């Protein structure tokens, strides 16, 4: 039997799964080069924060400020904020700021709120026990700031706007709408009001050719993020690139445009794989964003033989999929502003078969992409393999996507 290891459960045991395949199958491990890069050590992280790409240091920026807010990404992103935030705090305290002048806010956008168990995973015990940590609420306590050049009305978190020093911590990974996450996306949709978030997602339909995964240059949704970052007065941003185990391999600090430009330039090779297609089977793992695992389904359509192949989604998220107030279902046949109900059989229009490996399955986890009755849902890899061997008793061409939530196919 052939064996390939994949990462799993980032916010839990952060372990490896071993997948086995029959020797008669051709199995390609689609692993981008950045996934194997070593992690930065704490001293390297500190150096990159204290020496930004351009502009003044954070300590210099903080010297004349009264209140600081550190906005950080949520559990749908792999950023190990606890590896970064202590050095941010050191710079603020060196500048004379006290603990009671600093707070943290989850950049939730339209995602659900989080408890302190998750806050400790993301930030570490010391920060949770010494600084206030607030959830962003997109439905209330927002203030109007203005409009973007295209007319999106901007409402931002009240606590965020009350601070005269605004810092963001996040990561740069390929994104299905803005090309690459990171930069000022921490602000829009991160700490925006619900109507602003709805209008932001409307931009996707203004010109689809200038949005989406792989559309990095002249991306219209990225332009909205940048305009919002300017309007909010985002002073300092830290953007990380991560490997296949969620560890920081490179870090960019400074003005948000500079960090995003540099990170995205490196990210094209870091997360990219060469153009490939024509597979009978595609195993697409969801690791870094396991609670947004539907993102990985995009790979199946690009890799499989059109209408013929079988896709296997590995969705190991004990907490389930993150609730999304804009995209998700909130009832039997209705949901957020951009929810699009899928008819029964929708997945079968796109591929021969869809198998979902979910140790903790539920009936609403795939509402974003297909009808609940479309996939075959199993809990273990041996169950998956038994189905595949019955369907493909002879040779088969198989692709294993190490993390379909953080990879993209180069043009």
Residue pairs with C-beta under 8 A, 6 or more apart in sequence:
1 20
1 21
1 22
1 23
2 20
2 21
2 22
2 23
2 25
2 27
3 18
3 19
3 20
3 21
4 18
4 19
4 21
4 27
4 29
4 400
5 16
5 17
5 18
5 19
6 16
6 17
6 19
6 285
6 287
6 314
6 400
6 402
6 403
7 14
7 15
7 16
7 17
7 244
7 245
7 246
7 285
7 287
7 402
7 403
8 14
8 15
8 16
8 17
8 285
8 287
8 290
8 314
8 316
9 15
9 290
9 316
9 318
10 78
10 245
10 246
10 287
10 288
10 290
11 75
11 118
11 121
12 318
14 245
14 246
17 314
17 316
17 381
19 283
19 381
19 400
20 381
20 385
21 27
21 385
21 398
22 389
24 394
24 395
24 396
25 281
25 392
25 395
25 396
25 397
25 398
26 395
26 396
26 397
26 398
27 398
27 400
28 276
28 279
28 397
28 398
28 399
28 400
29 400
29 402
30 273
30 276
30 303
30 399
30 400
30 401
30 402
30 407
31 244
31 273
31 402
32 269
32 270
32 271
32 272
32 273
32 402
32 407
33 269
33 270
34 241
34 243
34 249
34 266
34 267
34 269
34 270
34 271
35 243
35 244
35 271
35 402
35 403
36 243
36 244
37 243
37 249
37 250
37 270
38 243
38 247
38 249
39 243
39 245
39 247
39 248
39 249
40 48
40 247
40 248
40 249
40 250
40 251
42 83
44 251
45 83
45 84
45 87
45 248
45 251
46 87
46 90
48 251
48 252
48 253
49 58
49 84
49 87
49 88
49 91
49 238
49 251
49 253
50 57
50 58
50 59
50 87
50 91
51 57
51 253
52 58
52 236
52 253
52 254
52 255
52 258
53 252
53 253
53 254
53 255
53 258
53 259
53 262
54 254
54 255
54 258
55 254
55 255
55 258
57 91
58 88
58 91
58 92
58 95
58 167
58 236
58 253
59 91
59 92
59 94
59 95
60 95
61 165
61 235
61 236
62 68
62 91
62 92
62 95
62 96
62 97
62 165
63 95
63 96
65 95
65 97
65 164
65 165
66 101
66 164
66 165
67 101
67 102
67 103
67 162
67 163
67 164
67 165
68 92
68 97
68 101
68 102
68 103
68 163
68 165
68 166
68 167
69 102
69 103
69 104
69 105
69 159
69 160
69 163
69 165
69 166
69 167
70 85
70 88
70 102
70 103
70 104
70 105
70 167
70 168
70 169
71 104
71 105
71 106
71 107
71 160
71 166
71 167
71 168
71 169
71 186
71 187
71 190
71 191
72 79
72 81
72 85
72 104
72 105
72 106
72 107
72 122
72 123
72 168
72 169
72 170
72 186
73 79
73 81
73 107
73 169
73 170
73 171
73 186
73 190
74 106
74 107
74 108
74 111
74 114
74 122
74 322
75 114
75 118
75 121
75 122
75 291
75 319
75 322
76 111
76 289
76 291
76 292
76 322
77 170
77 171
77 173
77 181
77 288
77 289
78 171
78 173
78 242
78 246
78 287
78 288
78 289
78 406
79 169
79 170
79 171
79 240
79 242
80 240
80 242
80 246
80 247
80 248
81 122
81 123
81 169
82 122
82 123
82 124
82 127
83 248
84 169
84 238
84 240
84 248
84 251
85 104
85 123
85 124
85 127
85 169
86 124
86 126
86 127
88 167
88 169
88 238
89 102
89 127
89 131
92 101
92 102
92 165
99 130
99 131
102 131
103 131
103 132
103 133
103 134
103 159
103 163
104 123
104 127
104 131
104 132
104 133
104 134
105 133
105 134
105 135
105 136
105 157
105 159
105 160
105 191
106 113
106 114
106 133
106 134
106 135
106 136
107 136
107 168
107 170
107 186
107 187
107 190
107 191
108 114
108 135
108 136
108 138
108 190
108 191
109 136
109 138
109 189
109 190
109 191
109 192
109 197
110 138
110 189
110 194
110 197
110 324
110 325
110 326
110 327
110 336
111 322
111 323
111 324
111 325
112 322
112 323
113 135
113 137
114 122
114 135
116 128
116 133
119 128
119 133
120 128
123 133
127 133
134 159
136 157
136 160
136 190
136 191
137 157
138 192
138 193
138 194
138 197
138 325
139 193
139 194
141 157
141 158
141 159
142 155
142 156
142 157
142 158
142 192
142 193
143 155
143 156
143 158
143 161
144 153
144 154
144 155
145 154
145 155
145 156
145 161
145 231
145 232
146 153
146 154
146 231
147 153
147 154
148 154
148 224
148 227
148 228
148 231
149 227
150 203
150 206
150 220
150 223
150 224
150 227
151 199
152 196
152 199
152 200
152 202
152 203
152 224
152 227
152 228
153 195
153 196
153 199
154 188
154 192
154 196
154 228
154 231
154 232
155 192
155 193
155 195
155 196
156 187
156 191
156 192
156 193
156 196
156 232
157 191
157 192
160 166
160 191
160 232
161 232
165 235
165 236
166 232
166 233
166 234
166 235
166 236
167 235
167 236
167 237
167 238
168 184
168 186
168 187
168 190
168 234
168 236
168 237
168 238
168 256
169 186
169 237
169 238
170 181
170 182
170 185
170 186
170 237
170 238
170 239
170 240
171 181
171 182
171 239
171 240
171 241
171 242
172 180
172 181
172 182
172 183
172 239
172 240
172 241
172 252
172 260
172 263
172 264
172 267
173 180
173 181
173 182
173 242
173 267
173 271
173 288
173 405
173 406
174 180
174 181
174 213
174 214
174 267
174 271
174 406
174 407
174 408
175 181
175 185
175 213
176 212
176 213
176 295
176 298
177 201
177 204
177 211
177 212
177 221
178 185
178 211
178 219
178 221
178 222
178 225
179 211
179 212
179 213
179 214
179 215
179 216
179 219
179 221
179 222
179 264
180 216
180 222
180 260
180 263
180 264
180 267
182 239
182 259
182 260
182 263
182 264
183 222
183 225
183 226
183 229
183 237
183 239
183 256
183 257
183 259
183 260
183 263
184 225
184 226
184 228
184 229
184 230
184 232
184 234
184 237
184 256
184 257
184 260
185 225
186 234
186 237
186 256
187 225
187 228
187 229
187 232
187 234
188 196
188 197
188 200
188 224
188 225
188 228
188 229
188 232
189 196
189 197
189 200
189 201
191 232
192 200
192 228
194 325
194 326
197 325
197 326
198 326
198 337
198 338
200 221
200 224
201 326
201 327
201 337
201 338
203 211
203 220
203 221
203 224
204 211
204 212
204 221
206 220
207 220
209 215
210 218
210 219
210 220
211 219
211 220
211 221
213 298
213 408
214 408
214 409
214 410
214 411
216 264
216 268
226 256
226 257
229 256
229 257
234 256
236 253
236 254
236 255
237 253
237 254
237 255
237 256
237 259
237 260
238 251
238 252
238 253
238 259
239 251
239 252
239 253
239 259
239 260
239 263
240 248
240 249
240 250
240 251
240 252
240 263
241 248
241 249
241 250
241 251
241 263
241 266
241 267
241 270
242 248
242 249
242 288
242 406
243 249
244 287
244 402
244 403
246 287
246 288
249 270
250 263
250 266
252 258
252 259
252 262
252 263
253 259
268 410
271 406
271 407
271 408
272 407
272 408
272 409
272 410
273 407
273 408
273 409
273 410
274 409
274 410
275 409
275 410
275 411
276 303
276 399
276 409
277 302
277 303
277 304
277 305
278 305
278 397
279 303
279 304
279 305
279 309
279 397
279 398
279 399
280 304
280 305
280 308
280 309
280 310
280 392
280 396
280 397
280 398
281 304
281 309
281 310
281 311
281 312
281 388
281 392
281 396
281 397
281 398
281 399
282 299
282 300
282 303
282 304
282 309
282 310
282 311
282 312
282 398
282 399
282 401
283 312
283 314
283 398
283 399
283 400
283 401
284 296
284 297
284 299
284 300
284 303
284 311
284 312
284 313
284 314
284 401
284 404
285 296
285 314
285 400
285 401
285 402
285 403
285 404
286 292
286 293
286 295
286 296
286 313
286 314
286 315
286 316
286 317
286 403
286 404
286 405
287 402
287 403
287 405
287 406
288 403
288 405
288 406
289 295
289 405
289 406
290 315
290 316
290 317
290 405
291 317
291 319
291 320
291 321
291 322
292 321
292 322
292 405
293 313
293 314
293 315
293 317
293 321
293 365
293 405
294 313
294 321
294 366
294 368
294 369
295 404
295 405
296 313
296 401
296 403
296 404
296 405
297 311
297 313
297 369
297 404
298 404
299 401
299 404
299 407
299 409
300 309
300 311
300 313
300 350
300 351
300 354
301 350
301 351
302 409
303 309
303 399
303 401
303 409
304 310
304 311
304 351
307 349
307 350
307 351
307 352
308 351
308 352
309 351
309 352
310 351
310 352
310 353
310 354
310 355
310 388
310 391
310 392
311 351
311 353
311 354
311 355
312 355
312 356
312 357
312 384
312 388
313 354
313 355
313 356
313 357
313 375
314 357
315 321
315 356
315 357
315 358
315 365
316 357
316 358
316 359
316 360
317 358
317 360
318 359
318 360
320 360
320 362
320 365
321 328
321 364
321 365
321 368
324 336
324 368
325 336
326 336
326 337
326 338
326 339
327 335
327 336
327 338
327 339
327 368
328 335
328 336
328 339
328 367
328 368
329 335
329 339
329 341
329 364
329 367
330 336
330 339
333 341
334 341
335 341
335 367
339 367
342 367
342 369
342 370
342 371
342 374
343 371
344 371
344 373
344 374
345 371
345 374
346 370
346 371
346 374
347 354
347 369
347 370
347 371
347 374
347 375
348 354
348 374
353 376
353 391
354 370
354 374
354 375
354 376
355 375
355 376
355 377
355 378
355 384
355 387
355 388
356 366
356 375
356 376
356 377
356 378
357 378
357 379
357 380
357 381
357 383
357 384
358 365
358 377
358 378
358 379
359 379
359 380
361 377
361 379
363 372
364 372
366 372
366 374
366 375
376 387
378 384
378 387
388 396
401 407
